[in-house]
Amino acid sequence: MTKLKLGPIADDKPIKVTLELPAGLHRDLTAYAEILGREAGHGPSDPVRLIVPMLERFIATDRGFVKARRKSASSDAPIA
């Protein structure tokens, strides 16, 4: 079994998004969706549905962003 960073995609209410992607990135998303679907035991997901969880995962695991966000939040906290 392949160890992918994304797990199953939640079946949330779809939201329309217009976005231009380079052709190579779209091919990669399509391939990722096929592998993810195979790992989950069903057909390939819509590659567009991978974008949000991938961005969420990227942001959540970006140590620099998490650190800066924490620092920003603590500097915005009221002084007691």
Phi, psi and omega in degrees: 000137180281138178267100179263152178288333179263143173261197179303144181274128179296143180270075180270167176299127182291149177234134181283133178224136175253125186209137174261129179241146171298147183303320181297320178293320178297319177298319178295318178298319179297315179296319179298316180298321178295315180294316179299317178297318179297317179296326181275353178082024176220182182292173181295144175281164173291122183303331179297329181289349178279338189300310183296309180297327177294317178294319178299316179296317179301311182295318182294333183255005177275100185301320179298318179294314181300316180296313180296322180294317178298316180297317179296318180294322181287330178283340178273349182292141179293145179274128182272000000 
